Amino acid sequence: MLQASRIYAHRILYDWFTGSEHIEHLLHFEDSGLEAQDRRFAESLIHHVIMHRRMLEHIVSRFYRKKPKKAILIVLLIGACEILYMQVRDHAAVHTAVELAAHIDRRSKDFVNAVLRKVLVFREAEWPALQKDPRVPPGIRYDFPDWLIRRWSQQFGSETPELLASLNERPEKTARIVRTEARDRIIQALREMQVFAGVSDYHPDYVFIRSWQKLLQHALFREGYLTAQDVSAVFPVRLIAEDAPGSVADICCAPGGKLGALRQYCPPETPVHGYDRSEMRIAETRKNLARAGMGEIPLQRADAAKDDYPGYSHILADVPCSGFGVIRKRPDLRWRRKEEDMPQLLALQRDILDNISKDVKPGGLLVYSTCTFDKEENMGNIRRFLQRHPSFRIRPADPALFPRELITPEGAVASYPHRHFCEGSFAIALQKH
């Protein structure tokens, strides 16, 4: 009998391949009717197919002359993915794919069966060698579009293969302990639930979680004792919180993770305000803050590239970015982000920096941060900004606060998935004189 999880996965993948939405906007498990175990399988299958779509298409295309219709091609990708990447038993992978094909178009059953049987033979005879074959283009080997391979090869040189490989690894699940005074009791509760996997080397309030499944309905999460957040999110927060700020504005605050951390780590008497250009995202932020017991933080709609933010000593500009640093969590970003998007994105980041520079009080800090490791979005923007705004200087990150491996020669804090045990990120403090 065909599993409902594969029917659901096929439907979501078909919508993704034929549309333009990001995968997180298509996944609605609350309406899927799937049990928890089937949800986990479907989500894993969807993410693996999207992540490895280029290699999977490269392999299955060897075994047909005429490209099948999109719905049947996705069946082949699902079956090949289970065989090559998910260690599903051979019989189950082939049998369920054939059933799925029959569910869509009975005439395609024999075709799907024949192709996947050849994939099984290929796996035993050629798969290990193909993965190491230097003649295979890197875009296929690492499952990335060619323009990103070119871009990062220019930026990272010989380090690029290691970076690309790391972006296909499973990310660690990380949570921030919000109620710091109860840290020991929270960790003990996580141990008792058998989901605790350790504490981050970069901050004692960030813990590794084996599974979120048990936690999502537990009081620890529902009542805001902890929240899902990668430790890299605290780097720009610490640049502000440890500088005795007189007042703080997070000008791109949605969905509220860094804003909540600012409230948590800044002195209690420091006013902390959040701004975002979208009313919908402000509502989402308000909900997230309320769960963490921080519903009192003032929120206001404003456009960081145009509006004024007067009277703040410290401003966090966690700007819209490519998101390349979180590709491990959002594998479809590699396909949805287009090369032609980058100039417009860089222009927005620069407009935000230029606009808010006037609002930082003399002696205060403008902290610029992204969730990407792209050098043009990071130091490229900062170099341009400093040329245009000579009243600002880089305030180098303090080695007493950050491990030296995170501090760049310029004084920024930067993390890379292939070097550090967290997502890719960038943060730099700019002091106004």
C-alpha positions as CSV (number, residue, x, y, z in Angstrom):
1,M,0.0,0.0,0.0
2,L,1.4,3.4,-1.0
3,Q,2.4,5.5,2.0
4,A,0.6,8.8,2.5
5,S,3.9,10.4,3.3
6,R,5.2,9.8,-0.3
7,I,2.0,11.1,-1.8
8,Y,2.3,14.2,0.3
9,A,6.0,14.6,-0.5
10,H,5.3,14.3,-4.2
11,R,2.5,16.9,-4.1
12,I,4.8,19.4,-2.3
13,L,7.7,18.7,-4.6
14,Y,5.5,19.1,-7.7
15,D,4.3,22.5,-6.4
16,W,7.9,23.5,-5.7
17,F,9.4,22.4,-9.0
18,T,6.6,24.0,-11.0
19,G,6.3,27.2,-8.9
20,S,8.5,29.9,-7.4
21,E,7.7,29.7,-3.7
22,H,10.1,28.8,-1.0
23,I,9.6,25.3,0.4
24,E,8.7,26.6,3.9
25,H,5.7,28.4,2.4
26,L,4.5,25.1,0.9
27,L,4.9,22.8,3.8
28,H,1.7,22.7,5.9
29,F,1.9,19.5,8.0
30,E,-1.0,20.6,10.2
31,D,-3.3,20.0,7.2
32,S,-1.5,16.9,5.9
33,G,-3.2,14.3,8.0
34,L,0.2,12.6,8.6
35,E,1.3,11.1,11.8
36,A,4.5,12.4,13.4
37,Q,6.7,9.7,12.1
38,D,5.3,10.1,8.5
39,R,5.8,13.8,8.8
40,R,9.4,13.4,9.6
41,F,10.0,11.0,6.7
42,A,8.1,13.3,4.2
43,E,10.0,16.4,5.3
44,S,13.4,14.6,5.1
45,L,12.5,13.2,1.7
46,I,11.4,16.6,0.4
47,H,14.6,18.3,1.7
48,H,16.9,15.6,0.3
49,V,15.3,15.7,-3.2
50,I,15.6,19.5,-3.3
51,M,19.1,19.5,-1.9
52,H,20.4,16.9,-4.3
53,R,18.2,17.7,-7.3
54,R,21.0,18.3,-9.7
55,M,22.9,15.1,-9.0
56,L,19.6,13.1,-9.0
57,E,18.6,14.6,-12.3
58,H,22.0,13.9,-13.7
59,I,21.8,10.2,-12.7
60,V,18.3,9.4,-13.7
61,S,18.7,11.1,-17.1
62,R,21.2,8.4,-18.0
63,F,18.5,5.8,-18.1
64,Y,15.8,7.3,-20.3
65,R,15.9,8.7,-23.9
66,K,12.8,11.0,-23.7
67,K,12.4,13.1,-20.6
68,P,9.2,12.2,-18.8
69,K,6.5,14.6,-17.7
70,K,7.3,16.6,-14.6
71,A,5.1,14.6,-12.3
72,I,6.8,11.3,-13.3
73,L,10.3,12.8,-13.2
74,I,9.6,13.8,-9.6
75,V,8.7,10.2,-8.9
76,L,12.0,9.1,-10.3
77,L,13.9,11.7,-8.2
78,I,12.0,10.5,-5.1
79,G,12.9,6.8,-5.8
80,A,16.6,7.6,-6.7
81,C,16.9,9.8,-3.6
82,E,15.7,7.0,-1.3
83,I,18.1,4.6,-3.0
84,L,21.2,6.8,-3.0
85,Y,20.8,9.2,-0.1
86,M,18.3,7.8,2.4
87,Q,19.2,4.2,2.9
88,V,15.6,3.1,2.3
89,R,15.5,-0.7,1.5
90,D,15.8,-1.3,-2.2
91,H,12.5,-3.2,-2.5
92,A,10.6,-0.5,-0.6
93,A,12.1,2.4,-2.6
94,V,11.3,0.8,-6.0
95,H,8.0,-0.7,-5.1
96,T,6.6,2.5,-3.5
97,A,7.9,4.6,-6.4
98,V,6.1,2.3,-8.9
99,E,2.9,2.6,-6.8
100,L,3.2,6.3,-6.8
101,A,3.7,6.4,-10.5
102,A,0.6,4.2,-10.9
103,H,-1.3,6.6,-8.7
104,I,-0.4,9.4,-11.2
105,D,-0.4,7.6,-14.5
106,R,-0.7,3.8,-14.7
107,R,1.1,3.8,-18.1
108,S,4.3,4.9,-16.4
109,K,4.6,2.0,-14.0
110,D,7.0,-0.1,-16.1
111,F,9.0,2.9,-17.1
112,V,9.6,4.0,-13.5
113,N,10.4,0.4,-12.5
114,A,13.0,0.0,-15.3
115,V,14.7,3.3,-14.5
116,L,15.0,2.7,-10.8
117,R,16.3,-0.9,-11.3
118,K,19.1,0.7,-13.4
119,V,19.7,3.2,-10.5
120,L,20.2,0.2,-8.2
121,V,22.8,-1.3,-10.5
122,F,24.5,2.1,-10.9
123,R,24.7,2.5,-7.1
124,E,26.6,-0.8,-6.8
125,A,28.9,-0.3,-9.8
126,E,29.5,3.4,-10.3
127,W,28.1,5.6,-7.5
128,P,31.2,5.7,-5.2
129,A,33.5,6.4,-8.1
130,L,31.2,9.1,-9.5
131,Q,31.2,11.0,-6.2
132,K,35.0,11.3,-6.3
133,D,35.4,11.7,-10.1
134,P,37.2,15.1,-10.7
135,R,35.7,15.2,-14.2
136,V,32.2,15.6,-12.7
137,P,31.4,19.4,-12.7
138,P,31.4,20.8,-9.1
139,G,27.9,22.1,-9.6
140,I,26.7,18.5,-10.0
141,R,28.9,17.0,-7.4
142,Y,27.9,19.4,-4.7
143,D,24.4,20.2,-6.0
144,F,24.7,23.9,-6.5
145,P,23.9,26.2,-9.4
146,D,27.0,27.1,-11.5
147,W,26.8,30.8,-10.7
148,L,27.3,30.1,-6.9
149,I,30.2,27.8,-7.7
150,R,31.9,30.6,-9.6
151,R,31.0,33.2,-7.0
152,W,32.3,31.3,-4.0
153,S,35.4,30.0,-5.9
154,Q,36.4,33.6,-6.4
155,Q,35.8,34.4,-2.8
156,F,37.2,31.3,-1.1
157,G,39.6,29.7,-3.6
158,S,40.8,26.3,-2.7
159,E,38.6,26.3,0.4
160,T,35.4,26.2,-1.7
161,P,35.0,22.4,-2.0
162,E,35.1,22.1,1.8
163,L,32.6,24.9,2.2
164,L,30.2,23.3,-0.4
165,A,30.4,19.9,1.2
166,S,29.6,21.4,4.6
167,L,26.4,23.0,3.2
168,N,25.0,19.6,2.4
169,E,25.5,18.3,6.0
170,R,22.6,18.0,8.5
171,P,22.6,21.1,10.8
172,E,22.6,20.8,14.5
173,K,19.4,21.6,16.3
174,T,20.1,24.5,18.7
175,A,18.1,26.4,21.3
176,R,18.7,29.5,23.4
177,I,17.9,29.2,27.1
178,V,15.7,32.3,27.7
179,R,15.3,32.0,31.4
180,T,19.0,32.1,32.2
181,E,18.4,31.9,36.0
182,A,16.9,28.5,35.5
183,R,19.7,27.2,33.1
184,D,20.7,24.2,35.3
185,R,17.1,23.1,35.8
186,I,16.3,23.4,32.1
187,I,19.4,21.4,31.1
188,Q,18.4,18.7,33.7
189,A,14.9,18.6,32.2
190,L,16.3,18.2,28.7
191,R,18.5,15.4,30.0
192,E,15.5,13.6,31.5
193,M,13.7,14.0,28.2
194,Q,16.7,12.5,26.5
195,V,17.0,15.3,24.0
196,F,20.0,17.2,25.4
197,A,23.1,16.9,23.2
198,G,25.5,19.4,24.7
199,V,26.3,23.1,25.2
200,S,27.8,25.3,22.6
201,D,31.4,26.4,23.0
202,Y,30.5,29.9,22.0
203,H,27.8,30.7,24.6
204,P,26.6,28.8,27.7
205,D,22.9,29.6,27.0
206,Y,22.9,27.8,23.7
207,V,22.3,24.1,23.8
208,F,22.2,21.3,21.2
209,I,18.9,19.4,20.9
210,R,18.6,15.9,19.5
211,S,15.0,16.4,18.5
212,W,12.4,19.2,18.7
213,Q,9.5,16.7,18.4
214,K,9.1,16.2,22.2
215,L,9.9,19.8,23.0
216,L,7.3,21.6,20.9
217,Q,4.4,20.6,23.1
218,H,6.5,20.7,26.4
219,A,6.2,23.6,28.9
220,L,9.8,24.4,28.4
221,F,9.0,25.6,24.9
222,R,5.4,26.7,25.2
223,E,6.1,28.8,28.3
224,G,9.2,30.4,26.8
225,Y,12.0,28.8,28.8
226,L,13.9,28.2,25.6
227,T,13.5,29.1,21.9
228,A,14.9,27.7,18.7
229,Q,18.0,29.8,17.7
230,D,21.5,29.1,16.3
231,V,24.3,30.4,18.4
232,S,25.5,32.6,15.6
233,A,22.5,34.8,16.3
234,V,24.0,36.0,19.6
235,F,27.2,37.4,18.0
236,P,25.8,40.8,16.9
237,V,23.7,40.9,20.1
238,R,26.8,40.6,22.3
239,L,28.6,43.4,20.4
240,I,25.8,45.6,21.6
241,A,24.8,44.2,25.0
242,E,28.4,44.1,26.3
243,D,28.9,47.8,25.4
244,A,26.6,49.3,28.1
245,P,24.1,50.7,25.6
246,G,22.0,53.6,26.6
247,S,19.2,52.7,24.2
248,V,18.9,50.0,21.5
249,A,16.9,49.7,18.3
250,D,16.6,46.5,16.2
251,I,15.5,48.0,12.9
252,C,14.9,44.7,11.0
253,C,13.6,42.8,14.0
254,A,11.2,40.1,12.6
255,P,10.7,37.4,13.6
256,G,12.1,38.5,16.9
257,G,15.0,36.1,17.7
258,K,17.7,38.7,18.0
259,L,15.4,41.3,19.5
260,G,14.5,38.9,22.3
261,A,18.2,38.1,22.8
262,L,18.9,41.9,23.0
263,R,16.3,42.2,25.8
264,Q,17.7,39.2,27.5
265,Y,21.4,40.3,27.5
266,C,21.2,44.1,27.6
267,P,21.0,45.8,31.1
268,P,17.4,45.7,32.4
269,E,17.2,49.5,32.5
270,T,18.2,49.8,28.8
271,P,15.3,50.7,26.5
272,V,15.1,48.1,23.6
273,H,12.8,48.8,20.7
274,G,12.0,46.7,17.6
275,Y,11.1,47.9,14.1
276,D,10.1,46.1,10.8
277,R,8.6,47.2,7.5
278,S,5.9,44.5,7.5
279,E,2.8,44.6,9.8
280,M,2.4,40.9,9.3
281,R,6.0,40.2,10.4
282,I,5.5,42.6,13.4
283,A,2.5,40.5,14.4
284,E,4.6,37.3,14.2
285,T,7.4,39.0,16.2
286,R,4.9,40.1,18.9
287,K,3.6,36.5,19.2
288,N,7.2,35.1,19.5
289,L,8.2,37.7,22.1
290,A,5.0,37.1,24.1
291,R,5.8,33.3,24.3
292,A,9.2,34.2,25.7
293,G,7.7,36.6,28.3
294,M,8.9,39.7,26.5
295,G,5.7,41.0,25.2
296,E,6.4,44.5,26.7
297,I,9.1,45.3,24.0
298,P,7.7,48.2,21.9
299,L,7.3,47.3,18.2
300,Q,6.7,49.7,15.4
301,R,6.4,49.6,11.6
302,A,9.2,51.4,9.8
303,D,11.3,51.0,6.6
304,A,15.0,50.7,7.5
305,A,16.1,52.1,4.1
306,K,14.0,55.3,4.4
307,D,12.7,56.1,7.8
308,D,14.2,57.8,10.8
309,Y,15.3,56.2,14.1
310,P,16.3,59.1,16.3
311,G,17.7,59.0,19.7
312,Y,19.4,55.6,19.9
313,S,22.9,55.0,21.1
314,H,23.1,51.5,19.6
315,I,21.4,50.2,16.4
316,L,21.3,46.7,15.2
317,A,20.9,46.4,11.4
318,D,20.3,42.7,10.8
319,V,19.7,43.3,7.2
320,P,17.8,41.3,4.6
321,C,20.5,39.1,2.9
322,S,21.0,36.1,0.6
323,G,20.7,33.7,3.6
324,F,23.5,31.5,2.3
325,G,24.7,30.9,5.8
326,V,21.5,28.9,6.6
327,I,21.4,26.8,3.5
328,R,21.7,23.7,5.6
329,K,18.3,24.5,7.1
330,R,16.8,25.9,4.0
331,P,18.2,23.8,1.1
332,D,16.1,25.4,-1.6
333,L,17.8,28.8,-1.1
334,R,20.5,27.6,-3.5
335,W,18.0,27.2,-6.3
336,R,15.6,30.1,-5.4
337,R,18.3,32.8,-5.1
338,K,19.2,34.0,-8.5
339,E,22.4,35.7,-9.7
340,E,20.4,38.6,-11.0
341,D,19.0,39.1,-7.5
342,M,22.3,40.0,-6.0
343,P,22.8,43.6,-7.2
344,Q,19.3,44.6,-5.9
345,L,20.0,42.9,-2.6
346,L,23.4,44.6,-2.2
347,A,21.8,48.0,-3.0
348,L,19.1,47.5,-0.3
349,Q,21.8,46.6,2.3
350,R,23.8,49.7,1.3
351,D,20.7,51.9,1.4
352,I,19.9,50.7,5.0
353,L,23.4,51.4,6.1
354,D,23.5,54.8,4.6
355,N,20.1,55.7,6.0
356,I,20.6,54.7,9.6
357,S,24.1,56.1,9.9
358,K,22.6,59.5,10.6
359,D,20.6,58.2,13.5
360,V,23.4,56.7,15.6
361,K,24.4,59.0,18.5
362,P,28.0,60.1,18.5
363,G,30.0,57.6,20.5
364,G,27.4,54.9,19.8
365,L,27.5,51.7,17.7
366,L,26.0,50.6,14.5
367,V,26.1,46.8,14.4
368,Y,25.7,45.4,10.9
369,S,24.9,41.7,10.7
370,T,23.9,39.1,8.1
371,C,23.2,35.3,8.1
372,T,25.5,34.8,5.1
373,F,29.2,34.2,4.5
374,D,29.2,36.0,1.2
375,K,32.1,38.4,1.2
376,E,30.5,41.0,-1.0
377,E,27.5,41.3,1.3
378,N,29.7,41.5,4.3
379,M,33.1,43.2,4.2
380,G,32.4,44.4,0.7
381,N,29.5,46.5,2.0
382,I,31.4,47.6,5.1
383,R,34.4,48.9,3.1
384,R,32.1,50.9,0.8
385,F,30.2,52.3,3.9
386,L,33.4,53.4,5.6
387,Q,34.5,55.2,2.5
388,R,31.2,57.1,2.3
389,H,30.9,57.7,6.1
390,P,34.3,58.8,7.5
391,S,32.7,59.5,10.9
392,F,32.5,55.7,11.5
393,R,35.3,53.4,12.5
394,I,35.4,49.7,13.1
395,R,35.3,48.7,16.8
396,P,37.2,45.4,16.7
397,A,35.5,42.5,18.5
398,D,36.9,41.8,22.0
399,P,38.8,38.5,22.2
400,A,37.5,38.3,25.8
401,L,34.0,37.9,24.4
402,F,34.6,35.9,21.3
403,P,37.0,33.0,20.5
404,R,39.8,34.2,18.3
405,E,38.8,31.8,15.6
406,L,35.6,33.8,15.1
407,I,37.3,37.2,14.8
408,T,38.4,38.3,11.3
409,P,41.5,40.3,10.6
410,E,39.3,43.4,10.2
411,G,37.7,42.9,13.7
412,A,34.4,41.4,12.6
413,V,32.8,38.3,14.0
414,A,32.3,35.7,11.3
415,S,31.3,32.0,11.3
416,Y,31.4,29.4,8.5
417,P,29.6,26.1,8.5
418,H,32.8,24.2,7.4
419,R,35.0,25.9,10.1
420,H,32.7,26.4,13.1
421,F,30.0,24.4,14.8
422,C,27.2,26.8,13.8
423,E,25.6,28.5,10.8
424,G,27.3,31.0,8.5
425,S,27.0,34.6,9.8
426,F,28.7,38.0,10.0
427,A,28.6,40.8,12.5
428,I,30.7,44.0,12.8
429,A,30.5,47.0,15.2
430,L,30.9,50.4,13.7
431,Q,31.5,53.3,16.2
432,K,30.4,56.8,15.4
433,H,32.9,59.6,16.3
